[in-house]
Amino acid sequence: MTVDDATKLRELHDAHAAVVWRYVVHLTGDPVGADDIVQETLLRAWRSKRILEQEVDSTRSWMMKVARNLVIDNARSARQRHELAVDEPPERGEPDRTDQLFESLLVAGALATLTTEHRSVVVHAYYGGRGIAEVARELDIPEGTVKSRLHYGLRALRLALQERGVTR
């Protein structure tokens, strides 16, 4: 853009932008959207060099027509037809936890098939996050017994899950 074009564009803006903006606000009721439409109208006028050469009245008439057409195009656009204005933003949705729920029900069912001794060791170790020594102290059994019950309990749990269709 040359200095001369920039000057003409500034003059075009000064002469017509406020009038076009009021016209668009009158049509749409949206001052923010009117800014965008006026900007696009000015851009189209700048691209159309012959508009810059016309007289003030015919330039304003042309800009009003372009602005009106932009308002109509915007109203017909898919974005406008599918968006709904709301007073407050919607609440943030939470991720779907259905899979987690079914997995926990599946594991709970498989745990229910274990003997009480095996289940208590597995639950203390894995769900409680405790080590062998801590489980042994809490259940008042030797560490070797904890290791053995944990081994056989996990083995029985794996079989129970396989029976329910869970595969590795």
C-alpha positions as CSV (number, residue, x, y, z in Angstrom):
1,M,0.0,0.0,0.0
2,T,1.4,3.3,-1.0
3,V,1.3,6.4,1.2
4,D,-1.3,7.9,-1.1
5,D,-3.5,4.7,-0.7
6,A,-3.1,4.8,3.1
7,T,-4.2,8.5,3.1
8,K,-7.2,7.7,0.9
9,L,-8.1,4.8,3.2
10,R,-7.8,6.9,6.3
11,E,-10.0,9.6,4.6
12,L,-12.5,6.9,3.6
13,H,-12.6,5.7,7.2
14,D,-13.0,9.2,8.6
15,A,-15.8,10.1,6.2
16,H,-17.9,6.9,6.3
17,A,-17.0,4.4,9.1
18,A,-19.2,6.0,11.8
19,V,-22.2,6.2,9.6
20,V,-21.8,2.6,8.3
21,W,-21.3,1.4,11.9
22,R,-24.5,3.0,13.1
23,Y,-26.3,1.5,10.1
24,V,-25.0,-2.0,10.9
25,V,-25.8,-1.6,14.6
26,H,-29.3,-0.6,13.6
27,L,-29.6,-3.7,11.4
28,T,-28.1,-6.2,13.8
29,G,-28.3,-4.8,17.3
30,D,-24.7,-6.0,17.8
31,P,-22.0,-3.3,18.3
32,V,-19.2,-5.8,18.4
33,G,-20.3,-7.5,15.2
34,A,-20.8,-4.1,13.6
35,D,-17.1,-3.4,14.1
36,D,-16.2,-6.5,12.1
37,I,-18.6,-5.6,9.3
38,V,-17.3,-2.0,9.0
39,Q,-13.8,-3.3,8.9
40,E,-14.6,-5.8,6.2
41,T,-16.5,-3.0,4.3
42,L,-13.5,-0.7,4.4
43,L,-11.2,-3.5,3.3
44,R,-13.4,-4.2,0.3
45,A,-13.5,-0.5,-0.5
46,W,-9.7,-0.3,-0.3
47,R,-9.4,-3.4,-2.6
48,S,-11.7,-1.8,-5.1
49,K,-9.5,1.1,-6.2
50,R,-12.4,2.7,-8.2
51,I,-14.4,3.2,-5.1
52,L,-11.6,5.4,-3.7
53,E,-11.9,7.5,-6.8
54,Q,-15.7,8.1,-6.6
55,E,-17.5,11.0,-5.1
56,V,-18.4,10.9,-1.4
57,D,-22.2,10.2,-1.8
58,S,-21.8,7.3,-4.2
59,T,-19.0,5.9,-2.1
60,R,-21.2,5.9,1.0
61,S,-24.0,4.4,-0.9
62,W,-21.7,1.6,-2.2
63,M,-20.4,1.0,1.4
64,M,-23.9,0.8,2.8
65,K,-24.9,-1.8,0.3
66,V,-21.7,-3.8,0.9
67,A,-22.4,-3.6,4.7
68,R,-26.0,-4.7,4.2
69,N,-24.9,-7.7,2.1
70,L,-22.3,-8.7,4.7
71,V,-25.0,-8.5,7.4
72,I,-27.3,-10.8,5.3
73,D,-24.4,-13.2,4.5
74,N,-23.5,-13.4,8.2
75,A,-27.1,-14.1,9.2
76,R,-27.3,-16.8,6.6
77,S,-24.0,-18.5,7.6
78,A,-24.0,-21.8,9.3
79,R,-22.1,-20.4,12.2
80,Q,-24.8,-17.9,12.9
81,R,-27.7,-20.4,12.6
82,H,-26.1,-23.0,14.9
83,E,-24.8,-20.8,17.6
84,L,-27.0,-19.8,20.5
85,A,-26.3,-16.8,22.7
86,V,-26.4,-17.6,26.4
87,D,-26.1,-15.3,29.4
88,E,-23.6,-17.6,31.2
89,P,-21.1,-20.0,29.7
90,P,-22.0,-23.7,30.1
91,E,-20.6,-25.7,32.9
92,R,-17.5,-27.7,32.0
93,G,-18.4,-31.2,31.2
94,E,-16.6,-34.0,32.9
95,P,-15.1,-36.8,30.9
96,D,-17.1,-40.0,30.5
97,R,-16.2,-42.4,33.3
98,T,-18.4,-45.2,32.2
99,D,-15.5,-47.4,31.3
100,Q,-13.9,-46.8,34.7
101,L,-17.2,-47.7,36.4
102,F,-17.5,-51.0,34.5
103,E,-13.9,-51.9,35.1
104,S,-14.2,-51.3,38.8
105,L,-17.4,-53.4,38.9
106,L,-15.6,-56.1,37.0
107,V,-12.6,-56.1,39.4
108,A,-14.9,-55.9,42.5
109,G,-16.8,-59.0,41.2
110,A,-13.6,-60.9,40.6
111,L,-12.3,-59.9,44.0
112,A,-15.4,-61.3,45.6
113,T,-14.5,-64.7,44.2
114,L,-11.3,-64.8,46.3
115,T,-11.0,-66.3,49.7
116,T,-11.1,-63.9,52.6
117,E,-7.4,-64.4,53.3
118,H,-6.3,-63.8,49.7
119,R,-8.7,-60.8,49.2
120,S,-7.5,-59.1,52.4
121,V,-3.8,-59.4,51.4
122,V,-4.5,-58.2,47.8
123,V,-6.6,-55.2,48.9
124,H,-4.1,-54.2,51.6
125,A,-1.2,-54.4,49.2
126,Y,-2.7,-52.9,46.0
127,Y,-5.6,-50.7,47.1
128,G,-3.9,-49.7,50.4
129,G,-0.5,-49.2,48.7
130,R,1.3,-51.0,51.5
131,G,4.5,-53.1,51.3
132,I,4.8,-56.7,52.4
133,A,6.1,-55.8,55.9
134,E,3.3,-53.4,56.5
135,V,0.6,-55.9,55.4
136,A,2.2,-58.5,57.6
137,R,2.0,-56.2,60.6
138,E,-1.5,-55.0,60.0
139,L,-2.9,-58.6,59.4
140,D,-0.6,-60.0,62.1
141,I,0.7,-62.8,59.8
142,P,4.3,-63.6,58.8
143,E,5.8,-61.9,55.7
144,G,6.2,-65.2,53.9
145,T,2.5,-65.9,54.3
146,V,1.7,-62.4,52.9
147,K,3.9,-63.2,49.9
148,S,2.3,-66.6,49.3
149,R,-1.2,-65.3,49.7
150,L,-0.4,-62.4,47.4
151,H,1.0,-64.7,44.8
152,Y,-2.0,-67.1,44.9
153,G,-4.5,-64.3,45.4
154,L,-3.3,-62.5,42.2
155,R,-3.3,-65.8,40.3
156,A,-6.9,-66.5,41.3
157,L,-7.8,-62.9,40.5
158,R,-6.3,-63.2,37.0
159,L,-8.3,-66.4,36.4
160,A,-11.5,-64.8,37.7
161,L,-11.0,-61.8,35.3
162,Q,-10.3,-64.1,32.4
163,E,-13.5,-65.9,33.1
164,R,-15.3,-62.5,32.9
165,G,-13.7,-61.9,29.4
166,V,-10.8,-59.8,30.4
167,T,-7.7,-60.8,28.5
168,R,-4.1,-59.6,28.6
